[in-house]
Amino acid sequence: MAPPTADQVRAATAALRDEADVWDRQAGEMGEVVTLAEAMRLNRVQAGLFQLVFDTYTEVVNQVVDRSGEGVRRMGEVANTLRQVADTYEREEAANLHRIKGLY
């Protein structure tokens, strides 16, 4: 297999960075879920007639906030990893390591 051309390397790394941007945008959207779920918190007075389900309701809100917050962090990690892969690929290609190591 022939080594990639410079244009192919640029296209591949651009695609990785574009995908990282998508993950960052989605992390922002997930952050909105956290904000909206936080706004759904009630105290016992606000719960009024629904005291029987108050504890369960509170636990559901806690879980949505926690899992959504975790999603924000993990999506950010995916975005950062994609950028690191693109950076590594560019560095290795610039150093001709793929050709030297016979990976192609």
N, C-alpha and C positions, 0 to 999 in steps of 0.2 A: 504494500500500500504506500502510495506517495505521501510525503509530508504535506500538511495543509499549506495553502498559500497565505500570504499576509492578509489578503482580503477575507479568506475563510476564518482566520484567527480573529480578525476584527469583528466579523459577523457573529461568531460564536460568543465572544466576550460581551458584545453589545446585547445579544439575546439574554445572556445570564444577568446582566445588569438591568435590563428591562424587566425581567421576571422578578428580580429583587425589588424593583420599584412597585410592582404589583403587590408583593407581599407586604411592603411598607404601607401602601394605601389600605390594604385589607386590615392590617393591624390598627390603623386609625379608625376604620369602621367598627372594629371590635371594641375599641376604646369607647366608642359612643354607646355600645351595649352596656358597658360597665356604668357609664354615667346614667343612662336611662334606668337600669336596674336599681342603682343606688337611690334614685328618686322614688322608687316604689316602696321604700322602707316605711313602715308604720310603727307607731307606738301603741300600747294597749288602749289608750283613750281613742285614738284614731280608728282602731279596729272595731270599736263599738260592739255590735251584735255578734261579730265573728270571732269572739274569744276562743271558741272551741278549736278553731283552725289557726289561731295566731302563731303558735310555736312552729307549726309546719310551714306556714306562709313565710315566716322569718327565715327558716332554714332553706327554703327554696330560693329566696332572694339572696341569701348568703352564698349558696352554691352557684347561682348564675353569676354573681359578681366575681367570685373566686375563679371559676372556670373561664370566664371571659377575660379576666385579668391575666390568667395563665396563657390564654390564647394570644393575647397581645404580645406577651414576652416571647413566646415560641415563634410567632410569625416574624418578629424582629430578628430572632436568631437565624431563621431560615434565610431572610434577606441578607443578613451579614455573611452567612456562609456562602451564598451564591456570589456575593461580591468578592469574597476571599478566593473562591475557586477561579473567578475571572482574573483576578490579580495574579494568582499563582500561574495560571495558564500563560498569561502575557509575559511574566518574568521568565518562565521556563522556555517559552518560544523565543524570546529575545536572546536567551543564552544558548539557543539551539540544543537544549538538553534532550528534546524528543528525538532529534536526528542522531545525536551522539549515542544515546542509549538504545537506539534501534527500535523505538516503540512504534514506529510507523512501518 
